[in-house]
Amino acid sequence: MASISLLDASIAIICFLFFHFFFFKKPHDQVFRNWPVIGMIPGFLMVLHRIYNFGVETLEISHLTFLFKGPWFAGMDMLFTVDPANIHYILSSNFSNYTKGADFKEVFDVFGEMIFSSDSELWKNQRKAAQFMLNHHEFQKLSMSATRTKLYDGLVPLFNQYCEEEKVVDLQQVFQRFTFDTTFFLVTGSDPKSLSIEMPEVEYAKALDDLGEGIFYRHIKPKFLWKLQNRFGLGQEKRMTEADATFDRVSAKYISAKREEIRSRALDHHSNGESEDLLTSHIKLDTTKYELLNPSDDKFLRDTILAFNLAGRDTMSSALSWFFWLLSENPQVVTKIRKEIINKNISKDGRNGQENLEKLVYLHAALYESMRLYPPVAFQRKSPIKPDLLPSGHKVKANSVIIIFLYGLGRMRAVWGEDATEFKPERWVSETGGLRHAPSFKFLSFNAGPRTCPGKQLAMTLMKTVVVEILQNYDIKVIKGQKIEPEPGLILHMKHGLKVTITKRCSA
């Protein structure tokens, strides 16, 4: 990520000096000292470089729920929780009282009225439409076809070239480009072809990166500060504004082209009934079924394009990157997955359907275990409509901010046991060899309750397809000595990438 602006740095330095002058030693009975006026900001800045792991430590000490106090009148007070009882209450049993909230729309303003940021009846309409489209058998066929095409025309040739050149490659970047191309095609019907040996910069992909960075820092800056930066076009806020303009401009091009394509097909009475991308499906929405959705509104379509690209590219590339790093740390897991692939007679020709991939229980378990420790979306944000009392005993005010910290949830010993920080796919496999169920309020990577991810099955199928192809044909070796740590942001990326070498496996 880009460096923090000069104004941000100045404030950080002032807070740092203030902290050291007044607070040489942290008392043992306090995680953060709550200072008059400035709240807990000094202590927060001291640990910003390792904020995820510090959050885990803090929540364990605080019995799974912790109230962060920001500067007075800055609107930064947040209740962090990883308590499964609270999570189930917020996301399921008292779902109607917990929305994104008005403050959410300010922080995530670039999202517009997409499915991730909407509430109430609008969200219900969007979700109903998304479920129908994503679960339609024709779209699922298109998804498998697009994944295989990108795999064999994009990823495999690239891997083969890396093998020949014995080149060190950033695997995280490769996965980001693979999932971006695949997702963009499924959304718009067009392949941006960012996955190639040249690794060209694609402005829409770069805008997604800038969006994730900006959203994260809006959570850790006083509102007045980022709004001031936004008004004067400074730092990350300037990049957020530029990203917003990119989303508008690029989306307008594809929306216009797609409308023309649909008109042309309507005139061609001999055109085949092809599988439709998501943009086509949304333009042709039956508004009698989805009364609050307006396919004639380009802003609605722009927000839809952004929502699906954000969901598809970043979450799966993050999951795959952390998964292959964990495999490098646990070679015995690789051996077990490869053995399962052989035992289940999974073919090498890439024609494995969803039913074949579902036989791979241990692979499924390993992917789940990876996402338990490294959830692609590290936190969720909720806000109560009315004051409430959480199961943990914490009172929450109306419109207050609650952060469900997914990264911490998967590492809580009180939730997962003493081996919570260990990578053990076996915890997901039952005594009979089937997949063990874990409540969604313990394993939250695909959300929980009414907002459970409608694309969960598609995502798992795509990831299994990629993993099987790679493990059957390649050995991936992670370069020693590199620092592997999460990048603070909207999506849990690796801060320094994942440098690896790739070699071909000998055919059995």
One Martini backbone bead per residue (centre of mass of N, CA, C, O) as a GRO file, in nm:
protein
  508
    1MET     BB    1   0.101   0.033   0.012
    2ALA     BB    2   0.073   0.344   0.049
    3SER     BB    3   0.165   0.607   0.199
    4ILE     BB    4   0.118   0.814   0.434
    5SER     BB    5   0.039   1.112   0.479
    6LEU     BB    6   0.169   1.393   0.615
    7LEU     BB    7  -0.065   1.446   0.808
    8ASP     BB    8  -0.076   1.168   0.934
    9ALA     BB    9   0.219   1.160   1.034
   10SER     BB   10   0.204   1.402   1.224
   11ILE     BB   11  -0.011   1.288   1.411
   12ALA     BB   12   0.144   1.033   1.489
   13ILE     BB   13   0.389   1.174   1.619
   14ILE     BB   14   0.241   1.330   1.837
   15CYS     BB   15   0.116   1.080   1.972
   16PHE     BB   16   0.380   0.938   2.030
   17LEU     BB   17   0.507   1.153   2.216
   18PHE     BB   18   0.279   1.165   2.417
   19PHE     BB   19   0.297   0.873   2.503
   20HIS     BB   20   0.600   0.876   2.606
   21PHE     BB   21   0.576   1.109   2.812
   22PHE     BB   22   0.311   0.982   2.985
   23PHE     BB   23   0.373   0.651   2.894
   24PHE     BB   24   0.613   0.431   2.967
   25LYS     BB   25   0.409   0.226   3.121
   26LYS     BB   26   0.208  -0.037   3.098
   27PRO     BB   27  -0.041  -0.155   3.251
   28HIS     BB   28  -0.147  -0.480   3.325
   29ASP     BB   29  -0.473  -0.401   3.347
   30GLN     BB   30  -0.417  -0.271   3.050
   31VAL     BB   31  -0.434  -0.241   2.715
   32PHE     BB   32  -0.556   0.051   2.721
   33ARG     BB   33  -0.533   0.388   2.753
   34ASN     BB   34  -0.778   0.629   2.853
   35TRP     BB   35  -0.760   0.932   2.741
   36PRO     BB   36  -0.808   1.238   2.748
   37VAL     BB   37  -0.969   1.320   2.439
   38ILE     BB   38  -0.776   1.084   2.278
   39GLY     BB   39  -0.788   0.822   2.412
   40MET     BB   40  -0.650   0.521   2.243
   41ILE     BB   41  -0.460   0.618   2.010
   42PRO     BB   42  -0.165   0.584   2.106
   43GLY     BB   43  -0.173   0.273   2.141
   44PHE     BB   44  -0.263   0.213   1.852
   45LEU     BB   45  -0.013   0.332   1.701
   46MET     BB   46   0.196   0.134   1.833
   47VAL     BB   47   0.028  -0.132   1.683
   48LEU     BB   48  -0.031  -0.099   1.373
   49HIS     BB   49   0.191  -0.301   1.251
   50ARG     BB   50   0.017  -0.538   1.451
   51ILE     BB   51  -0.304  -0.532   1.471
   52TYR     BB   52  -0.407  -0.822   1.443
   53ASN     BB   53  -0.248  -0.964   1.674
   54PHE     BB   54  -0.328  -0.763   1.891
   55GLY     BB   55  -0.632  -0.820   1.871
   56VAL     BB   56  -0.613  -1.107   1.974
   57GLU     BB   57  -0.491  -1.046   2.250
   58THR     BB   58  -0.710  -0.850   2.350
   59LEU     BB   59  -0.960  -1.046   2.328
   60GLU     BB   60  -0.856  -1.255   2.525
   61ILE     BB   61  -0.829  -1.065   2.774
   62SER     BB   62  -1.147  -0.953   2.715
   63HIS     BB   63  -1.345  -1.191   2.660
   64LEU     BB   64  -1.413  -1.124   2.327
   65THR     BB   65  -1.461  -0.813   2.430
   66PHE     BB   66  -1.400  -0.466   2.304
   67LEU     BB   67  -1.365  -0.122   2.396
   68PHE     BB   68  -1.309   0.142   2.182
   69LYS     BB   69  -1.161   0.464   2.244
   70GLY     BB   70  -1.185   0.756   2.107
   71PRO     BB   71  -1.192   1.055   2.037
   72TRP     BB   72  -1.356   1.311   2.104
   73PHE     BB   73  -1.603   1.354   1.862
   74ALA     BB   74  -1.491   1.134   1.626
   75GLY     BB   75  -1.646   0.855   1.587
   76MET     BB   76  -1.441   0.590   1.711
   77ASP     BB   77  -1.618   0.414   1.860
   78MET     BB   78  -1.565   0.051   1.930
   79LEU     BB   79  -1.700  -0.278   1.921
   80PHE     BB   80  -1.523  -0.567   1.980
   81THR     BB   81  -1.595  -0.905   1.845
   82VAL     BB   82  -1.577  -1.294   1.907
   83ASP     BB   83  -1.850  -1.377   2.013
   84PRO     BB   84  -2.067  -1.614   1.919
   85ALA     BB   85  -2.320  -1.506   2.062
   86ASN     BB   86  -2.310  -1.225   1.936
   87ILE     BB   87  -2.302  -1.306   1.638
   88HIS     BB   88  -2.570  -1.459   1.632
   89TYR     BB   89  -2.742  -1.222   1.729
   90ILE     BB   90  -2.668  -1.015   1.502
   91LEU     BB   91  -2.695  -1.218   1.231
   92SER     BB   92  -2.976  -1.363   1.337
   93SER     BB   93  -3.181  -1.337   1.593
   94ASN     BB   94  -3.132  -0.990   1.559
   95PHE     BB   95  -3.110  -0.881   1.259
   96SER     BB   96  -3.315  -0.631   1.237
   97ASN     BB   97  -3.122  -0.441   1.435
   98TYR     BB   98  -2.878  -0.498   1.219
   99THR     BB   99  -2.692  -0.276   1.032
  100LYS     BB  100  -2.492  -0.073   0.858
  101GLY     BB  101  -2.565   0.219   0.847
  102ALA     BB  102  -2.505   0.552   0.801
  103ASP     BB  103  -2.194   0.550   0.845
  104PHE     BB  104  -2.128   0.339   0.636
  105LYS     BB  105  -2.206   0.506   0.381
  106GLU     BB  106  -1.974   0.704   0.419
  107VAL     BB  107  -1.729   0.510   0.419
  108PHE     BB  108  -1.881   0.343   0.157
  109ASP     BB  109  -1.958   0.541  -0.088
  110VAL     BB  110  -1.837   0.393  -0.343
  111PHE     BB  111  -2.049   0.154  -0.340
  112GLY     BB  112  -2.319   0.259  -0.297
  113GLU     BB  113  -2.605   0.031  -0.378
  114MET     BB  114  -2.496  -0.227  -0.294
  115ILE     BB  115  -2.530  -0.531  -0.137
  116PHE     BB  116  -2.316  -0.458   0.099
  117SER     BB  117  -2.467  -0.156   0.174
  118SER     BB  118  -2.745  -0.253   0.202
  119ASP     BB  119  -3.091  -0.248   0.311
  120SER     BB  120  -3.361  -0.411   0.350
  121GLU     BB  121  -3.547  -0.417   0.066
  122LEU     BB  122  -3.315  -0.373  -0.128
  123TRP     BB  123  -3.147  -0.614  -0.035
  124LYS     BB  124  -3.359  -0.833  -0.089
  125ASN     BB  125  -3.367  -0.789  -0.394
  126GLN     BB  126  -3.064  -0.836  -0.451
  127ARG     BB  127  -3.043  -1.121  -0.330
  128LYS     BB  128  -3.258  -1.262  -0.496
  129ALA     BB  129  -3.116  -1.213  -0.767
  130ALA     BB  130  -2.839  -1.339  -0.702
  131GLN     BB  131  -2.934  -1.623  -0.636
  132PHE     BB  132  -3.061  -1.687  -0.907
  133MET     BB  133  -2.808  -1.642  -1.086
  134LEU     BB  134  -2.585  -1.817  -0.936
  135ASN     BB  135  -2.784  -2.090  -0.934
  136HIS     BB  136  -2.790  -2.113  -1.220
  137HIS     BB  137  -2.695  -2.358  -1.438
  138GLU     BB  138  -2.581  -2.171  -1.666
  139PHE     BB  139  -2.388  -2.006  -1.488
  140GLN     BB  140  -2.227  -2.246  -1.376
  141LYS     BB  141  -2.120  -2.329  -1.652
  142LEU     BB  142  -1.977  -2.062  -1.711
  143SER     BB  143  -1.787  -2.071  -1.468
  144MET     BB  144  -1.635  -2.332  -1.543
  145SER     BB  145  -1.545  -2.242  -1.823
  146ALA     BB  146  -1.386  -1.987  -1.737
  147THR     BB  147  -1.190  -2.128  -1.546
  148ARG     BB  148  -1.063  -2.325  -1.750
  149THR     BB  149  -0.969  -2.121  -1.958
  150LYS     BB  150  -0.781  -1.961  -1.765
  151LEU     BB  151  -0.613  -2.202  -1.679
  152TYR     BB  152  -0.516  -2.310  -1.982
  153ASP     BB  153  -0.459  -2.007  -2.114
  154GLY     BB  154  -0.302  -1.880  -1.850
  155LEU     BB  155  -0.174  -2.033  -1.599
  156VAL     BB  156  -0.019  -2.272  -1.726
  157PRO     BB  157   0.170  -2.120  -1.924
  158LEU     BB  158   0.295  -1.951  -1.699
  159PHE     BB  159   0.409  -2.179  -1.526
  160ASN     BB  160   0.585  -2.305  -1.749
  161GLN     BB  161   0.767  -2.058  -1.782
  162TYR     BB  162   0.870  -2.047  -1.492
  163CYS     BB  163   1.003  -2.322  -1.501
  164GLU     BB  164   1.206  -2.267  -1.732
  165GLU     BB  165   1.326  -1.992  -1.586
  166GLU     BB  166   1.343  -2.005  -1.278
  167LYS     BB  167   1.133  -1.807  -1.149
  168VAL     BB  168   1.048  -1.553  -0.944
  169VAL     BB  169   0.721  -1.532  -0.790
  170ASP     BB  170   0.412  -1.369  -0.728
  171LEU     BB  171   0.142  -1.548  -0.632
  172GLN     BB  172  -0.061  -1.333  -0.549
  173GLN     BB  173  -0.068  -1.183  -0.819
  174VAL     BB  174  -0.160  -1.418  -0.989
  175PHE     BB  175  -0.431  -1.467  -0.841
  176GLN     BB  176  -0.549  -1.186  -0.883
  177ARG     BB  177  -0.554  -1.208  -1.194
  178PHE     BB  178  -0.718  -1.460  -1.225
  179THR     BB  179  -0.976  -1.364  -1.063
  180PHE     BB  180  -1.024  -1.108  -1.225
  181ASP     BB  181  -1.069  -1.225  -1.505
  182THR     BB  182  -1.295  -1.423  -1.430
  183THR     BB  183  -1.490  -1.223  -1.297
  184PHE     BB  184  -1.514  -1.009  -1.522
  185PHE     BB  185  -1.637  -1.206  -1.722
  186LEU     BB  186  -1.891  -1.288  -1.551
  187VAL     BB  187  -1.995  -0.989  -1.539
  188THR     BB  188  -1.933  -0.873  -1.863
  189GLY     BB  189  -1.795  -1.078  -2.094
  190SER     BB  190  -1.495  -0.972  -2.036
  191ASP     BB  191  -1.141  -1.002  -2.092
  192PRO     BB  192  -0.863  -0.828  -1.958
  193LYS     BB  193  -0.584  -0.982  -1.954
  194SER     BB  194  -0.381  -0.968  -1.688
  195LEU     BB  195  -0.282  -1.265  -1.741
  196SER     BB  196   0.065  -1.240  -1.791
  197ILE     BB  197   0.397  -1.199  -1.844
  198GLU     BB  198   0.367  -0.876  -1.835
  199MET     BB  199   0.174  -0.762  -1.624
  200PRO     BB  200  -0.049  -0.558  -1.668
  201GLU     BB  201  -0.205  -0.267  -1.608
  202VAL     BB  202  -0.527  -0.232  -1.452
  203GLU     BB  203  -0.735   0.015  -1.361
  204TYR     BB  204  -0.957  -0.143  -1.209
  205ALA     BB  205  -0.769  -0.304  -1.022
  206LYS     BB  206  -0.630  -0.059  -0.893
  207ALA     BB  207  -0.892   0.063  -0.777
  208LEU     BB  208  -0.947  -0.170  -0.582
  209ASP     BB  209  -0.696  -0.126  -0.410
  210ASP     BB  210  -0.755   0.171  -0.326
  211LEU     BB  211  -1.023   0.111  -0.189
  212GLY     BB  212  -0.926  -0.080   0.038
  213GLU     BB  213  -0.732   0.120   0.170
  214GLY     BB  214  -0.928   0.357   0.226
  215ILE     BB  215  -1.136   0.209   0.402
  216PHE     BB  216  -0.949   0.134   0.631
  217TYR     BB  217  -0.852   0.432   0.709
  218ARG     BB  218  -1.143   0.527   0.786
  219HIS     BB  219  -1.135   0.348   1.058
  220ILE     BB  220  -0.850   0.506   1.183
  221LYS     BB  221  -0.984   0.782   1.140
  222PRO     BB  222  -1.104   1.065   1.180
  223LYS     BB  223  -1.361   1.193   1.014
  224PHE     BB  224  -1.259   1.486   0.974
  225LEU     BB  225  -0.995   1.403   0.830
  226TRP     BB  226  -1.099   1.244   0.576
  227LYS     BB  227  -1.289   1.469   0.484
  228LEU     BB  228  -1.071   1.680   0.440
  229GLN     BB  229  -0.907   1.518   0.235
  230ASN     BB  230  -1.139   1.489   0.034
  231ARG     BB  231  -1.189   1.791  -0.022
  232PHE     BB  232  -0.860   1.838  -0.103
  233GLY     BB  233  -0.716   1.593  -0.229
  234LEU     BB  234  -0.570   1.377  -0.021
  235GLY     BB  235  -0.410   1.105  -0.049
  236GLN     BB  236  -0.623   0.850  -0.023
  237GLU     BB  237  -0.866   1.024  -0.109
  238LYS     BB  238  -0.767   1.077  -0.392
  239ARG     BB  239  -0.763   0.775  -0.478
  240MET     BB  240  -1.063   0.728  -0.426
  241THR     BB  241  -1.169   0.931  -0.635
  242GLU     BB  242  -1.024   0.798  -0.876
  243ALA     BB  243  -1.159   0.522  -0.847
  244ASP     BB  244  -1.449   0.615  -0.886
  245ALA     BB  245  -1.402   0.722  -1.175
  246THR     BB  246  -1.318   0.450  -1.292
  247PHE     BB  247  -1.576   0.296  -1.241
  248ASP     BB  248  -1.753   0.480  -1.412
  249ARG     BB  249  -1.603   0.468  -1.687
  250VAL     BB  250  -1.580   0.160  -1.732
  251SER     BB  251  -1.876   0.085  -1.689
  252ALA     BB  252  -2.000   0.258  -1.914
  253LYS     BB  253  -1.874   0.099  -2.146
  254TYR     BB  254  -2.007  -0.183  -2.080
  255ILE     BB  255  -2.302  -0.097  -2.070
  256SER     BB  256  -2.327   0.011  -2.357
  257ALA     BB  257  -2.235  -0.250  -2.503
  258LYS     BB  258  -2.451  -0.437  -2.378
  259ARG     BB  259  -2.703  -0.300  -2.482
  260GLU     BB  260  -2.631  -0.336  -2.782
  261GLU     BB  261  -2.611  -0.645  -2.776
  262ILE     BB  262  -2.906  -0.696  -2.690
  263ARG     BB  263  -3.037  -0.558  -2.933
  264SER     BB  264  -2.908  -0.737  -3.153
  265ARG     BB  265  -3.022  -1.008  -3.050
  266ALA     BB  266  -3.323  -0.932  -3.077
  267LEU     BB  267  -3.294  -0.911  -3.402
  268ASP     BB  268  -3.172  -1.206  -3.378
  269HIS     BB  269  -3.356  -1.494  -3.429
  270HIS     BB  270  -3.081  -1.700  -3.447
  271SER     BB  271  -2.985  -1.681  -3.178
  272ASN     BB  272  -2.838  -1.813  -2.918
  273GLY     BB  273  -2.881  -1.954  -2.591
  274GLU     BB  274  -2.675  -1.810  -2.395
  275SER     BB  275  -2.487  -1.758  -2.147
  276GLU     BB  276  -2.506  -1.525  -1.883
  277ASP     BB  277  -2.399  -1.257  -1.764
  278LEU     BB  278  -2.457  -1.038  -1.503
  279LEU     BB  279  -2.516  -0.784  -1.667
  280THR     BB  280  -2.729  -0.899  -1.852
  281SER     BB  281  -2.922  -0.998  -1.628
  282HIS     BB  282  -2.969  -0.709  -1.508
  283ILE     BB  283  -3.080  -0.567  -1.761
  284LYS     BB  284  -3.314  -0.817  -1.781
  285LEU     BB  285  -3.482  -0.760  -1.553
  286ASP     BB  286  -3.765  -0.840  -1.363
  287THR     BB  287  -3.945  -0.585  -1.211
  288THR     BB  288  -4.185  -0.755  -1.088
  289LYS     BB  289  -3.978  -0.911  -0.886
  290TYR     BB  290  -3.785  -0.630  -0.863
  291GLU     BB  291  -3.896  -0.330  -0.767
  292LEU     BB  292  -3.608  -0.183  -0.657
  293LEU     BB  293  -3.492  -0.241  -0.935
  294ASN     BB  294  -3.289  -0.054  -1.197
  295PRO     BB  295  -3.179  -0.137  -1.515
  296SER     BB  296  -3.186   0.168  -1.640
  297ASP     BB  297  -2.967   0.230  -1.426
  298ASP     BB  298  -2.632   0.289  -1.437
  299LYS     BB  299  -2.567   0.300  -1.133
  300PHE     BB  300  -2.669   0.020  -1.062
  301LEU     BB  301  -2.473  -0.129  -1.257
  302ARG     BB  302  -2.211  -0.021  -1.144
  303ASP     BB  303  -2.249  -0.140  -0.855
  304THR     BB  304  -2.268  -0.434  -0.951
  305ILE     BB  305  -1.992  -0.464  -1.078
  306LEU     BB  306  -1.833  -0.395  -0.822
  307ALA     BB  307  -1.940  -0.610  -0.628
  308PHE     BB  308  -1.852  -0.870  -0.789
  309ASN     BB  309  -1.552  -0.798  -0.820
  310LEU     BB  310  -1.482  -0.771  -0.523
  311ALA     BB  311  -1.573  -1.056  -0.437
  312GLY     BB  312  -1.414  -1.237  -0.646
  313ARG     BB  313  -1.119  -1.145  -0.647
  314ASP     BB  314  -1.020  -1.100  -0.343
  315THR     BB  315  -1.115  -1.349  -0.184
  316MET     BB  316  -0.983  -1.580  -0.358
  317SER     BB  317  -0.690  -1.476  -0.369
  318SER     BB  318  -0.647  -1.478  -0.068
  319ALA     BB  319  -0.711  -1.774  -0.008
  320LEU     BB  320  -0.493  -1.899  -0.201
  321SER     BB  321  -0.240  -1.770  -0.081
  322TRP     BB  322  -0.262  -1.879   0.212
  323PHE     BB  323  -0.285  -2.176   0.136
  324PHE     BB  324   0.000  -2.213  -0.002
  325TRP     BB  325   0.157  -2.128   0.244
  326LEU     BB  326   0.053  -2.347   0.438
  327LEU     BB  327   0.154  -2.584   0.267
  328SER     BB  328   0.459  -2.510   0.297
  329GLU     BB  329   0.435  -2.558   0.622
  330ASN     BB  330   0.252  -2.841   0.541
  331PRO     BB  331   0.341  -3.115   0.366
  332GLN     BB  332   0.139  -3.333   0.476
  333VAL     BB  333  -0.109  -3.205   0.338
  334VAL     BB  334  -0.026  -3.242   0.047
  335THR     BB  335  -0.012  -3.548   0.053
  336LYS     BB  336  -0.316  -3.591   0.125
  337ILE     BB  337  -0.440  -3.450  -0.119
  338ARG     BB  338  -0.305  -3.619  -0.341
  339LYS     BB  339  -0.419  -3.887  -0.245
  340GLU     BB  340  -0.717  -3.810  -0.279
  341ILE     BB  341  -0.712  -3.752  -0.582
  342ILE     BB  342  -0.640  -4.044  -0.656
  343ASN     BB  343  -0.866  -4.204  -0.499
  344LYS     BB  344  -1.100  -4.025  -0.664
  345ASN     BB  345  -1.031  -4.004  -0.970
  346ILE     BB  346  -0.903  -3.741  -1.064
  347SER     BB  347  -0.862  -3.575  -1.333
  348LYS     BB  348  -0.622  -3.410  -1.574
  349ASP     BB  349  -0.831  -3.260  -1.797
  350GLY     BB  350  -1.042  -3.053  -1.647
  351ARG     BB  351  -1.346  -3.218  -1.630
  352ASN     BB  352  -1.431  -3.153  -1.352
  353GLY     BB  353  -1.692  -3.153  -1.169
  354GLN     BB  354  -1.861  -3.075  -0.891
  355GLU     BB  355  -1.908  -3.375  -0.804
  356ASN     BB  356  -1.602  -3.448  -0.794
  357LEU     BB  357  -1.497  -3.222  -0.602
  358GLU     BB  358  -1.685  -3.315  -0.356
  359LYS     BB  359  -1.499  -3.567  -0.280
  360LEU     BB  360  -1.288  -3.353  -0.153
  361VAL     BB  361  -1.275  -3.332   0.174
  362TYR     BB  362  -0.983  -3.252   0.259
  363LEU     BB  363  -0.963  -3.004   0.080
  364HIS     BB  364  -1.199  -2.857   0.202
  365ALA     BB  365  -1.081  -2.852   0.488
  366ALA     BB  366  -0.823  -2.689   0.417
  367LEU     BB  367  -0.968  -2.435   0.317
  368TYR     BB  368  -1.121  -2.376   0.576
  369GLU     BB  369  -0.872  -2.359   0.762
  370SER     BB  370  -0.745  -2.121   0.618
  371MET     BB  371  -1.001  -1.926   0.656
  372ARG     BB  372  -0.994  -1.927   0.960
  373LEU     BB  373  -0.704  -1.787   0.984
  374TYR     BB  374  -0.753  -1.637   0.674
  375PRO     BB  375  -0.976  -1.425   0.618
  376PRO     BB  376  -1.050  -1.233   0.355
  377VAL     BB  377  -1.245  -1.097   0.560
  378ALA     BB  378  -1.151  -0.945   0.863
  379PHE     BB  379  -1.422  -0.761   0.880
  380GLN     BB  380  -1.721  -0.645   1.042
  381ARG     BB  381  -2.002  -0.414   1.015
  382LYS     BB  382  -2.223  -0.282   1.274
  383SER     BB  383  -2.567  -0.142   1.352
  384PRO     BB  384  -2.792  -0.033   1.575
  385ILE     BB  385  -3.107   0.092   1.586
  386LYS     BB  386  -3.131  -0.005   1.880
  387PRO     BB  387  -3.090  -0.048   2.180
  388ASP     BB  388  -2.874  -0.298   2.346
  389LEU     BB  389  -2.816  -0.642   2.467
  390LEU     BB  390  -2.572  -0.849   2.482
  391PRO     BB  391  -2.481  -1.166   2.575
  392SER     BB  392  -2.210  -1.046   2.717
  393GLY     BB  393  -2.337  -0.757   2.855
  394HIS     BB  394  -2.325  -0.543   2.637
  395LYS     BB  395  -2.393  -0.220   2.571
  396VAL     BB  396  -2.578  -0.065   2.297
  397LYS     BB  397  -2.610   0.190   2.092
  398ALA     BB  398  -2.749   0.369   1.877
  399ASN     BB  399  -2.534   0.376   1.597
  400SER     BB  400  -2.322   0.206   1.673
  401VAL     BB  401  -2.004   0.036   1.656
  402ILE     BB  402  -1.952  -0.296   1.522
  403ILE     BB  403  -1.682  -0.535   1.536
  404ILE     BB  404  -1.616  -0.821   1.351
  405PHE     BB  405  -1.326  -1.027   1.409
  406LEU     BB  406  -1.229  -1.275   1.210
  407TYR     BB  407  -0.928  -1.317   1.266
  408GLY     BB  408  -0.979  -1.366   1.573
  409LEU     BB  409  -1.193  -1.592   1.580
  410GLY     BB  410  -0.994  -1.826   1.461
  411ARG     BB  411  -0.788  -1.774   1.740
  412MET     BB  412  -0.973  -1.869   1.964
  413ARG     BB  413  -0.958  -2.080   2.232
  414ALA     BB  414  -1.258  -2.047   2.334
  415VAL     BB  415  -1.362  -2.160   2.042
  416TRP     BB  416  -1.117  -2.384   1.923
  417GLY     BB  417  -0.901  -2.416   2.125
  418GLU     BB  418  -0.564  -2.471   2.196
  419ASP     BB  419  -0.525  -2.518   1.861
  420ALA     BB  420  -0.618  -2.253   1.704
  421THR     BB  421  -0.326  -2.172   1.553
  422GLU     BB  422  -0.350  -2.432   1.400
  423PHE     BB  423  -0.303  -2.630   1.106
  424LYS     BB  424  -0.609  -2.844   1.093
  425PRO     BB  425  -0.805  -3.015   0.884
  426GLU     BB  426  -0.913  -3.246   1.075
  427ARG     BB  427  -1.135  -3.069   1.224
  428TRP     BB  428  -1.334  -3.113   0.952
  429VAL     BB  429  -1.325  -3.428   1.007
  430SER     BB  430  -1.492  -3.699   1.049
  431GLU     BB  431  -1.504  -4.026   1.156
  432THR     BB  432  -1.646  -4.102   0.859
  433GLY     BB  433  -1.513  -3.877   0.640
  434GLY     BB  434  -1.662  -3.626   0.666
  435LEU     BB  435  -1.792  -3.315   0.688
  436ARG     BB  436  -1.763  -3.088   0.934
  437HIS     BB  437  -1.967  -2.896   1.116
  438ALA     BB  438  -1.982  -2.535   1.151
  439PRO     BB  439  -2.083  -2.270   1.277
  440SER     BB  440  -2.110  -1.956   1.137
  441PHE     BB  441  -2.033  -1.807   1.419
  442LYS     BB  442  -1.735  -1.942   1.390
  443PHE     BB  443  -1.753  -1.955   1.063
  444LEU     BB  444  -1.733  -1.638   0.866
  445SER     BB  445  -1.636  -1.632   0.556
  446PHE     BB  446  -1.966  -1.658   0.454
  447ASN     BB  447  -2.110  -1.574   0.669
  448ALA     BB  448  -2.442  -1.512   0.822
  449GLY     BB  449  -2.743  -1.582   0.786
  450PRO     BB  450  -2.911  -1.386   0.560
  451ARG     BB  451  -2.595  -1.302   0.453
  452THR     BB  452  -2.514  -1.537   0.317
  453CYS     BB  453  -2.325  -1.639   0.068
  454PRO     BB  454  -2.437  -1.707  -0.261
  455GLY     BB  455  -2.121  -1.788  -0.375
  456LYS     BB  456  -1.993  -2.029  -0.220
  457GLN     BB  457  -1.992  -2.271  -0.420
  458LEU     BB  458  -1.840  -2.132  -0.650
  459ALA     BB  459  -1.581  -2.068  -0.493
  460MET     BB  460  -1.504  -2.358  -0.414
  461THR     BB  461  -1.486  -2.471  -0.701
  462LEU     BB  462  -1.269  -2.285  -0.809
  463MET     BB  463  -1.047  -2.350  -0.600
  464LYS     BB  464  -1.032  -2.654  -0.650
  465THR     BB  465  -0.955  -2.642  -0.946
  466VAL     BB  466  -0.683  -2.499  -0.901
  467VAL     BB  467  -0.550  -2.686  -0.692
  468VAL     BB  468  -0.554  -2.949  -0.850
  469GLU     BB  469  -0.383  -2.857  -1.089
  470ILE     BB  470  -0.130  -2.779  -0.928
  471LEU     BB  471  -0.080  -3.044  -0.754
  472GLN     BB  472  -0.058  -3.239  -1.003
  473ASN     BB  473   0.187  -3.048  -1.170
  474TYR     BB  474   0.315  -2.894  -0.910
  475ASP     BB  475   0.581  -2.726  -0.739
  476ILE     BB  476   0.588  -2.519  -0.444
  477LYS     BB  477   0.837  -2.275  -0.342
  478VAL     BB  478   0.918  -2.094  -0.075
  479ILE     BB  479   1.092  -1.828  -0.002
  480LYS     BB  480   1.328  -1.767   0.207
  481GLY     BB  481   1.301  -1.486   0.449
  482GLN     BB  482   1.029  -1.388   0.415
  483LYS     BB  483   0.767  -1.174   0.506
  484ILE     BB  484   0.471  -1.296   0.660
  485GLU     BB  485   0.196  -1.064   0.640
  486PRO     BB  486  -0.064  -0.874   0.702
  487GLU     BB  487  -0.258  -0.635   0.541
  488PRO     BB  488  -0.406  -0.363   0.616
  489GLY     BB  489  -0.756  -0.412   0.529
  490LEU     BB  490  -1.034  -0.517   0.370
  491ILE     BB  491  -0.831  -0.728   0.269
  492LEU     BB  492  -0.636  -1.028   0.325
  493HIS     BB  493  -0.334  -0.953   0.250
  494MET     BB  494  -0.009  -0.966   0.160
  495LYS     BB  495   0.223  -0.729   0.217
  496HIS     BB  496   0.479  -0.885   0.034
  497GLY     BB  497   0.375  -1.125  -0.065
  498LEU     BB  498   0.454  -1.446  -0.264
  499LYS     BB  499   0.750  -1.595  -0.296
  500VAL     BB  500   0.825  -1.821  -0.572
  501THR     BB  501   0.880  -2.147  -0.697
  502ILE     BB  502   0.842  -2.347  -1.004
  503THR     BB  503   0.773  -2.699  -1.062
  504LYS     BB  504   0.760  -2.984  -1.225
  505ARG     BB  505   0.600  -3.278  -1.225
  506CYS     BB  506   0.620  -3.601  -1.238
  507SER     BB  507   0.487  -3.846  -1.397
  508ALA     BB  508   0.327  -4.147  -1.293
   0.00000   0.00000   0.00000
